Amino acid sequence: MTPNARWRLILLAGLLLVRFGYELIDQPAYVVATYVLAYVFFRRTITRQEFPQYNMTRLTLNGTAIAVSVAVVLSLINCSCEILFRGRIPKDIVVLLFGIPFGFLVQFVLNALPEELFFRGILWGECRRIKLSNLSILCIQAILFWGAHYFYYDNPFNWVRVMISGLIFGIVAWRTRSILASSILHAMFNTNGDFFKPMM
């Protein structure tokens, strides 16, 4: 094993432990550890020419349009599910108008980007490196993403929602070659649930 391959393996294992140990450490530590390990990974083990292999290309206008379009559709589906299956309704309009942009930013920095860096970036690129097909990688990362959210499964609704969202985020990252696109989508999807309350 070359020194570079050894570093990649160590950093990948570190990221995996940090993500699955999410409930054992506080969120700021998880976020900082993810960003630091991802930074070291991209600085130390791969060249800029390899970035597209890890879905690390610039977000194009087309990629942005795809991410936002899918996010809007997913948001509508998510809102409908909140109302129909979970008996929750949107909070008042002021909370929605002012809360959603701030909520999006928080979700993007604390949840979406760290998870996309790992699942749709580093993990995806390493699976490509060992010559797995993109379809196989799509399934592998969705299963691992689903497993990493084990702390949500007190509600059966989340079992299905997390698996489907992992597949959708994966498809967006794969087709746009940009984890920024999948991060935007991920953050918009996560933001929805914060602005609903139980029906009276």
N, C-alpha and C positions, 0 to 999 in steps of 0.2 A: 504494500500500500504506500503510495507516495505521500510526502508530508502534506501536500495540498488536499488530497483525498481524506487524510486523517483529520485535518482541521475542519473540513466540511462535515464529516461524520460527527465530530465532537459538538460543533455548533448546532447541527440539526438535532442531535439528542438533547442539547441544552434547551433549545426552543420547544421541543416536544414536552420536556419535563416542566418547563415554565407554564405552558398552555394547559396541560392536564392537572397541574398543581394549583390552578387558578383559585380554587376554594381554600387552599392552605395558606396562601399569601394574600396580602391586601392588594387592591387593584392598582394603586400607584406603583408598587414594586413590580407587579406583573407587566404593566405598560412600559416602564423604564427598562426592565430586563429584556423585553421583546425588542424594543427599539435599539438597544445597545448591541444585542446579539445579532440582529439583522444587519446593523451597520458594519459590524466586524465581519460578518459573513460576506457581504458584498464588496467590502474593501480588500479583504485578505484572500478570498478563494476564487473569485471569478473576474474575468476581464469585462470591459465595457461592451465588447462585441458579443459576449454571451448574454447580455441583459435580456434580449427578446425571449430567450429560452426560459427565463424566469418571469415572464409577463411584466418586465420592467421597461416598457417603452413609454414615450410621451403620450399623454392623452390627446388623441386627435379630435377634431370636430365631430367626425363620424362616431368615434368611441363615446364621446360625451352624449351625443344624441341617443345612442343605443342605451347607455346607462340611465339617462333621465327618463326615456320612454318606458323602459322596463320598470324603473322605480315607480313611475306614476301608476302603471297597471298593477304592480304588486301592492302599492299603497291602497288602491281601491279594493283589491281582493282582501287585503289584511283588515281594512276598516269594515268591510262587509262581514268578515268572519268574527271580528270583535263584537259586532252588533247581533248577528244571527246565532252564533254558537256559544259565545261567552256572556251574552246578556249585558254588554257594556255599551255606553253611548259616549259621544265626544263631550269633552268639558266645554266650558263657555268659549265663545268666539275670540275673546281677548286673549285667553290662554293659548288658543290655537295659533293666532296671528303672531304673538310675540314669543311664545314658547318654542314653536317648531324650529325657527332658524337657530336659536341657541341650543336646543336639544340636538339638532343635526350636527352642529360643530362639536359638541361634547361626545356624541356617539362616534363621529368620524375619528377623533383623536384617541379616545380611550378604548374603543371596541373595534370599529370597522377596520381601520388601517393596520393595527397590530395583527388582527386575525387574517386579513388578506395578505399581508407580508409573509406570514407563515404558510397558510393553507394553499392559496392561489399563486404565491410567489416562489418561496424557497422550496417547499415540498414539491410543487408542480415541476420546477426546474430540475430538481434532483431525480424525479421519476423520469423525466425526459432524458436525462443524462444516461440512465440505465436502459434506455430504448423501449420504455413502455409506450403504448399507444395513448393518444390524448383521451380517447374514450375510457380506457382503463384508468387513467389518472383521474378523470372526472369522477368516476365511481369511488376510487380509493379516497380522494380528498373529501368527498361528501360524507363517506362513512366515518372518517376520522373527525371531521367537523361536527357531525352529529354526536359522536362519542364524547367530544370535548365539552359538550353542553349538557352533560349528565345531571348537573344541578338544577336544570329546568324541568325535569321530567316528573314533577308531581302532578302535572296536568297533561292528559293524553293528547290534547290539542297541539302541544309543543313538540311531541314526538314526530308528528308528520310535518309540521311547519318548519322545523330546523332542517330536516333532511331535504325537503323541497328547496328551501332557500340556499342550502349548500350546493345543490345541483345548479340552481339558477346563477348564483355568484360565480361558480366555476365556468359555466358556459360563457358568461359575459367576459371574464378574464381571458379565457381561451380564444374567443372570437375577436376580441379587441387587442389582445396581447398587452393589456394594461390593467394592473391591479388598482390603479387609480380609478378606473371606470367601475370595477367591482366594489371598491371601497365607497364610492359615492352611492351606489345602489344599496350596499349593505347598511350604510348610515341612515339613508332615507327609510329603509325597511324597519330598522330598529327604532327610529324616532316615533313611528305611528303609535305603538302601544302605550307610550308614556302619557298620551293625552286623552285617554279614555277613563271613564269611571263607571262603576256598577250602576245599573238602572235602579231607581228608587222603587 
